[in-house]
Amino acid sequence: MKRLGVVGAFLLLTALASGGKAPPYHPPTQAITFSAPLLGGGAISLADYLGRKPVVLSFWASWRRPCNDDADLLERTYQQYSDRLALIGVSVQDPLENALAFASQHNLTFPVALDGNAEVAWLYRVTNLPTTFFIDASGKIVAIHRGPLRAGQLERYLDLLLAPRAENEAP
């Protein structure tokens, strides 16, 4: 079930065994638009959110224990800030029934994209689950958090993301 890590380890070992160096890790600095099926039916496109409000994009999997704590915290955040930001979950390499059970267990009401083959995770260079991207309304990634979030950390990221800025001021 830990295919994302297994694939990454395999690629790293292959590169090292062939005398090459491990490729450098370069996460994106701008949001990469994607479309994916939604948990519960339909589809979601990140492009529909960009330009309207900031986005919290959280990659998780039901089979990763640290993702359980994030799910509850993110749901509370969604309930509190849904008028000011979009929150999108991305279920990575989860069978549909596991993703549904996870969402039900945590009473998730924010949209959850299904990324069964980790294609979206690959676009964002996700190497650990959970990983959360904080994207401003213009599509700039202002922060990336790898691993479980604590409430205080999330609040600092949200302050950064939601702080009023002059038009020419970078976050």
N, C-alpha and C positions, 0 to 999 in steps of 0.2 A: 504494500500500500504506500510505501514511502518512495514512490517512483521518481518524484521530482528530485530528491536528494540522490537517488541511485543514478539517475541519468547524468546529473551534474558531476558526481564523483567519477563515473565512467569516462566522461569527456575529459576531465582533468587528468585522470590516470593515463588515458590514451595520449594526450598531448605530452605529458611528462615522459612516458615510455618511448615516444618517438624522438626524444631529444629536444622537443620544443618547450617553451615556457608556457605556464598557465596564462590564458588570455587575461588582460586587465578587466576589472569589473567597472563598467561605465553605465550607471543607471541613467535613464532618460532625464532630461531637464525640462521637457515639454510633455504634456499629456499626449498619449498616442490613442487616437480614436479607435474604437472597436465596436462590434455588434456581437451579441451573444444571446442564446436563449435565456429566458427568465425562469427562475424557479416558480412553479405555479402556472406557467404558460406565457405565451407571447415572447417578445424579444426586447432587448434594451440596447441603446446606442449611446455611448459616451458623448458623441457629438451633440445630442439633444440637450445636454446639460451645460456644455461649455459656452461661455459668453453670457450665461444667465445668472449663475451663482457659483461660489466655490464648491469643490467636490472633495469628499473624503472617500478614497477608493481603498477598500480593505480586502486583501487576499487571505483566505483561510481554507481550512479543510476539517471536516468532522473528525478525521482520524488523528489530528494533531491536538493533543491535550491542551497546550497553551492557547489554542484558539477559543476554547470554551470561555475563559475569563474575558477575552476581548469581545465576544459576542454580546454578553450582557452589558458591558460598558458602552459598546457602540449603539446598542438599542436605546439605552437611556439618553445617549447623546443625540440620536435621531429624534427622539421624542421632544427633547429640549430645543433643538436647533433646526428642525426641518423647514422652518420658514426662512432661514438664512443660508442654508447650505444643503447640498445633495449628499446623501450617503449611499454608496453602492457597495455591496458585498460581492466578492467573486469567490465562488466555491471551486477550488482547484482539485481536479482528479478525484472527485467524489462521485460514486454512483448516485443516481437520482434519489433513490429511496433513503440513502444516508444523509444527503443534503436536506431532504424534506424533513427527516426526523430531527436533525440538528436545528433547523429553523423553527420547528414546532417546539422543541425542548426549550429554546431560548426566546420564544415568542417574538421572533424577528418580524418587523413590519416594513423595514426598508427593502428596496429591491435587491435581489440576489441573482447575479449572472452565473450561469453554469459554464465552467471551463474544464470540461472533462479531459481534454487532451493537453491541458496546460499551455494552450496557444497564447492566451492573453497574458498569463504569468510570464511566458517567455518574452513577449513584447516588452514587458516592464522589467525584465531581468530579475525577477523574483527568485531569490536563492534560499529563502527561509520563510516558513509560515508560522505565525501570521506576519505579514508585511503590510503596512498602511502608507498610502501616498496622500499628501495634502496638496491639492491643486487649486490655484486661484481661478477666478472667473475667466481670466484671459487664457488659461491653459498652462500656465507656468507651474511646475512642481516646486513648491516652496519648502517642502520637508518630506523626508522618508523615514519611517520608523520600522526597523526590523525587530521582530520578536514581540512578546506580549506588551500591551500598553498598560500603564498605571493611570489612574484618574488624573493625577497632577501633571503627568506628561501630556496626556491628551488635552488638558485645559491649556497648557502652554502652546501646543500646536494650534489649537483653535484660536487662541488670542492672536497668534501670528497670521493665521489665515483670514480671520475676520476683522482685523484691525483696519480702520479707515486709512486710506492712503491717497496722496495727491496723484493725479493721473500719471505723472512722469516718475513717481517714486517706486523703486523696486522693493519687493518684500525682503 
